Amino acid sequence: MRNPDQILDAYRNNRDITRDECRQLYELVDDPWGLGSSINHHSYLDVVARLDKYIRWEEIDWIVDYGSGIGTFTRAVKDRHPHIKSLAVDFDTAHEAARRRFGADIFDHQFGMNTEINEHDLINHTFPDLDIDRLCICFFNSINYVFKDLKKRKRPKALSRLVRHFEGLARQPDTRYLIASSNFFDSGANQAMQRRDLELIYLSRDLELDNEEPDFKAELHTRVWQRRAT
């Protein structure tokens, strides 16, 4: 079991941390904005601007911000497209940190995971009527943790079920799909999206993140899928 200083050092140097350690991160500092969030927010503004070419945000009502952290991506989307509402999925500690940083209204609805509640519960979770019409499902910097308790060969099927659950929230079938990771190109995520009969329309590896750590893997992989033409 690593102590708090070791967890923070592992995070800042882009080394693996466990789900529980990730959950602890938000309680180890007074303001998680210093955990790379300010850097990510700047990059997310760039991501959202670039994606205007591929996603007509005016045709989107809600985003599922999976791995929402303290709300940096949601904030970036809402700054550029104020009409967007956000369904945030992350640890309960992340939601509390988001409230401290941006206020209680940063997310329009949220699902908080902890040591007892995880993605398996999310698949069976019944959301209230959120009036979700057109949806963009966004996984940002979170794929490495999705269903990590399962064997790798089982994760694509489980992730596909999770995406299908989110799809069920939307009343319009033309859901957009966006997955990004600052760690690596996740083949499991690709397999999961292909199970939904989707095709990759955009891949960018040119969004550099500034970071003071020299060995930080600063390449942000951004992928957007759409339904295959019939």
C-alpha positions as a printed NumPy array, in Angstrom:
array([[  0.   ,   0.   ,   0.   ],
       [  1.539,   3.303,  -1.103],
       [  1.403,   6.364,   1.094],
       [ -0.152,   9.656,  -0.128],
       [  3.179,  11.133,  -1.273],
       [  3.936,   8.009,  -3.313],
       [  0.477,   8.097,  -4.933],
       [  0.904,  11.749,  -5.903],
       [  4.394,  11.085,  -7.248],
       [  3.127,   8.149,  -9.345],
       [  0.318,  10.262, -10.788],
       [  2.53 ,  13.234, -11.611],
       [  5.035,  10.966, -13.374],
       [  2.31 ,   9.161, -15.35 ],
       [  2.894,   5.813, -13.659],
       [  0.103,   3.336, -13.031],
       [ -2.152,   3.926, -10.06 ],
       [ -4.97 ,   1.712,  -8.876],
       [ -8.644,   2.641,  -8.978],
       [ -8.659,   3.166,  -5.228],
       [ -5.558,   5.36 ,  -5.435],
       [ -7.216,   7.367,  -8.203],
       [-10.205,   7.889,  -5.944],
       [ -7.873,   8.987,  -3.112],
       [ -6.154,  11.579,  -5.319],
       [ -9.029,  14.025,  -4.99 ],
       [ -8.688,  13.97 ,  -1.192],
       [ -4.901,  14.346,  -1.083],
       [ -4.761,  17.975,  -2.207],
       [ -6.74 ,  21.069,  -1.248],
       [ -7.469,  21.92 ,  -4.878],
       [ -7.184,  19.141,  -7.506],
       [ -6.784,  21.893, -10.123],
       [ -3.075,  21.385,  -9.484],
       [ -3.258,  17.706, -10.495],
       [ -2.844,  18.613, -14.149],
       [ -6.428,  19.841, -14.412],
       [ -5.459,  23.355, -15.444],
       [ -3.26 ,  21.919, -18.226],
       [ -6.029,  19.535, -19.306],
       [ -8.587,  22.347, -19.371],
       [ -6.466,  24.337, -21.807],
       [ -6.061,  21.253, -23.985],
       [ -9.764,  20.393, -23.807],
       [-10.654,  23.864, -25.079],
       [ -8.438,  23.093, -28.063],
       [ -9.994,  19.64 , -28.479],
       [-13.55 ,  21.005, -28.449],
       [-12.639,  23.713, -30.97 ],
       [-11.022,  21.175, -33.308],
       [-13.965,  18.812, -33.   ],
       [-16.366,  21.469, -34.302],
       [-15.351,  20.112, -37.714],
       [-16.538,  16.608, -36.817],
       [-19.275,  17.094, -34.23 ],
       [-22.092,  19.6  , -34.705],
       [-22.434,  20.569, -31.076],
       [-25.601,  22.511, -31.874],
       [-27.143,  19.108, -32.631],
       [-26.113,  17.72 , -29.236],
       [-28.183,  18.266, -26.089],
       [-26.194,  16.245, -23.552],
       [-22.754,  14.772, -23.105],
       [-21.902,  11.774, -20.971],
       [-18.627,  12.924, -19.429],
       [-17.204,   9.561, -18.371],
       [-14.13 ,  10.046, -16.219],
       [-15.308,  13.579, -15.548],
       [-12.754,  14.318, -12.831],
       [-13.335,  17.795, -11.451],
       [-15.22 ,  18.842, -14.571],
       [-12.487,  20.258, -16.803],
       [-13.875,  18.753, -20.017],
       [-17.473,  19.627, -19.117],
       [-16.337,  23.183, -18.356],
       [-14.532,  23.407, -21.713],
       [-17.608,  22.19 , -23.62 ],
       [-19.98 ,  24.507, -21.758],
       [-17.661,  27.49 , -22.201],
       [-17.843,  27.037, -25.979],
       [-21.378,  25.598, -26.2  ],
       [-23.389,  26.818, -23.18 ],
       [-26.543,  24.896, -24.105],
       [-24.883,  21.505, -23.5  ],
       [-25.864,  19.585, -20.369],
       [-23.523,  17.114, -18.715],
       [-24.071,  13.702, -17.148],
       [-20.874,  13.111, -15.164],
       [-19.563,   9.68 , -14.214],
       [-16.596,   9.374, -11.877],
       [-15.652,   8.726,  -8.268],
       [-17.701,  10.358,  -5.547],
       [-14.549,  12.152,  -4.387],
       [-14.111,  13.637,  -7.881],
       [-17.648,  15.042,  -7.814],
       [-16.976,  16.643,  -4.452],
       [-13.755,  18.162,  -5.814],
       [-15.692,  19.453,  -8.849],
       [-18.173,  21.143,  -6.54 ],
       [-15.318,  22.843,  -4.672],
       [-13.667,  23.995,  -7.895],
       [-16.558,  24.987, -10.181],
       [-19.626,  25.038,  -7.98 ],
       [-22.552,  22.698,  -7.506],
       [-24.03 ,  23.378, -10.95 ],
       [-21.054,  22.229, -13.076],
       [-22.813,  18.903, -13.76 ],
       [-26.492,  18.622, -14.597],
       [-26.605,  15.037, -13.336],
       [-23.979,  12.71 , -11.917],
       [-23.262,   9.106, -11.003],
       [-20.628,   8.634,  -8.319],
       [-18.586,   5.456,  -7.971],
       [-16.793,   4.381,  -4.816],
       [-15.316,   1.204,  -3.348],
       [-18.791,  -0.345,  -3.278],
       [-20.324,   1.061,  -6.503],
       [-18.644,   0.591,  -9.888],
       [-19.34 ,   0.254, -13.629],
       [-21.264,  -2.967, -13.119],
       [-23.783,  -1.06 , -11.003],
       [-23.878,   1.759, -13.534],
       [-25.08 ,  -0.623, -16.268],
       [-28.066,  -1.54 , -14.095],
       [-28.639,   2.   , -12.835],
       [-31.975,   3.593, -13.708],
       [-31.596,   7.301, -14.351],
       [-34.54 ,   9.634, -13.888],
       [-36.107,  11.193, -16.959],
       [-33.314,  13.587, -17.92 ],
       [-34.969,  14.702, -21.153],
       [-31.959,  13.498, -23.132],
       [-32.656,  13.838, -26.832],
       [-29.348,  14.01 , -28.725],
       [-26.262,  12.665, -26.997],
       [-22.485,  12.568, -27.295],
       [-20.78 ,   9.889, -25.203],
       [-17.306,  11.03 , -24.156],
       [-14.694,   8.871, -22.433],
       [-11.798,  11.107, -21.473],
       [ -8.629,   9.699, -19.888],
       [-10.679,   6.945, -18.268],
       [-10.536,   3.894, -20.524],
       [ -7.612,   2.399, -18.605],
       [ -9.87 ,   2.08 , -15.545],
       [-13.112,   0.873, -17.118],
       [-13.867,  -2.677, -15.948],
       [-10.258,  -3.087, -14.877],
       [-11.316,  -5.9  , -12.561],
       [-12.186,  -8.022, -15.618],
       [ -9.767,  -9.959, -17.782],
       [ -8.661,  -7.977, -20.82 ],
       [-10.508, -10.208, -23.286],
       [-13.778,  -9.517, -21.451],
       [-13.434,  -5.729, -21.244],
       [-14.518,  -4.874, -24.837],
       [-17.829,  -6.706, -24.331],
       [-18.373,  -5.034, -20.948],
       [-17.467,  -1.586, -22.31 ],
       [-19.818,  -2.174, -25.247],
       [-22.628,  -2.929, -22.783],
       [-21.83 ,   0.294, -20.94 ],
       [-22.002,   2.315, -24.17 ],
       [-25.282,   0.597, -25.038],
       [-26.645,   1.622, -21.637],
       [-25.835,   5.261, -22.361],
       [-27.318,   4.937, -25.844],
       [-30.551,   3.873, -24.187],
       [-30.799,   7.266, -22.489],
       [-31.029,   9.143, -25.783],
       [-34.243,   9.512, -27.732],
       [-32.399,  10.074, -31.014],
       [-30.374,   7.252, -32.616],
       [-27.627,   9.466, -34.064],
       [-25.507,   9.4  , -30.905],
       [-21.918,  10.662, -31.272],
       [-18.999,   8.843, -29.672],
       [-15.728,  10.362, -28.521],
       [-12.93 ,   8.502, -26.751],
       [ -9.592,  10.003, -25.789],
       [ -6.68 ,   8.815, -23.709],
       [ -3.482,  10.575, -22.723],
       [ -1.851,   7.251, -21.852],
       [ -1.98 ,   4.941, -24.853],
       [ -4.071,   3.845, -27.807],
       [ -6.502,   1.412, -26.222],
       [ -7.293,  -1.51 , -28.539],
       [ -9.982,  -2.656, -26.125],
       [-11.849,   0.608, -26.618],
       [-11.649,   0.173, -30.392],
       [-13.034,  -3.346, -30.146],
       [-15.868,  -2.135, -27.938],
       [-16.853,   0.591, -30.393],
       [-16.681,  -1.81 , -33.338],
       [-19.122,  -4.051, -31.487],
       [-21.571,  -1.155, -31.744],
       [-21.134,  -1.242, -35.547],
       [-19.412,   2.138, -35.553],
       [-16.636,   3.447, -37.765],
       [-13.713,   5.657, -36.881],
       [-13.916,   9.02 , -38.604],
       [-11.203,  10.995, -36.837],
       [ -7.915,  10.334, -35.076],
       [ -5.573,  13.03 , -33.811],
       [ -2.18 ,  12.636, -32.149],
       [ -1.109,  16.244, -32.516],
       [ -2.547,  17.765, -29.344],
       [  0.455,  18.305, -27.142],
       [  0.055,  18.745, -23.398],
       [  2.553,  20.926, -21.572],
       [  3.829,  19.298, -18.401],
       [  6.751,  19.943, -16.121],
       [  7.502,  16.229, -15.819],
       [  9.973,  15.294, -18.608],
       [  8.726,  11.699, -18.932],
       [  5.045,  12.629, -19.078],
       [  3.441,  11.028, -22.131],
       [  1.966,  14.179, -23.609],
       [  0.308,  12.711, -26.688],
       [ -3.463,  12.961, -26.476],
       [ -5.222,  10.417, -28.671],
       [ -8.668,  11.595, -29.724],
       [-11.068,   9.353, -31.589],
       [-14.569,  10.089, -32.855],
       [-16.925,   7.414, -34.137],
       [-20.163,   7.559, -36.046],
       [-22.632,   4.907, -37.174],
       [-21.684,   3.207, -40.413],
       [-23.454,   4.423, -43.529],
       [-26.161,   2.01 , -44.648]])
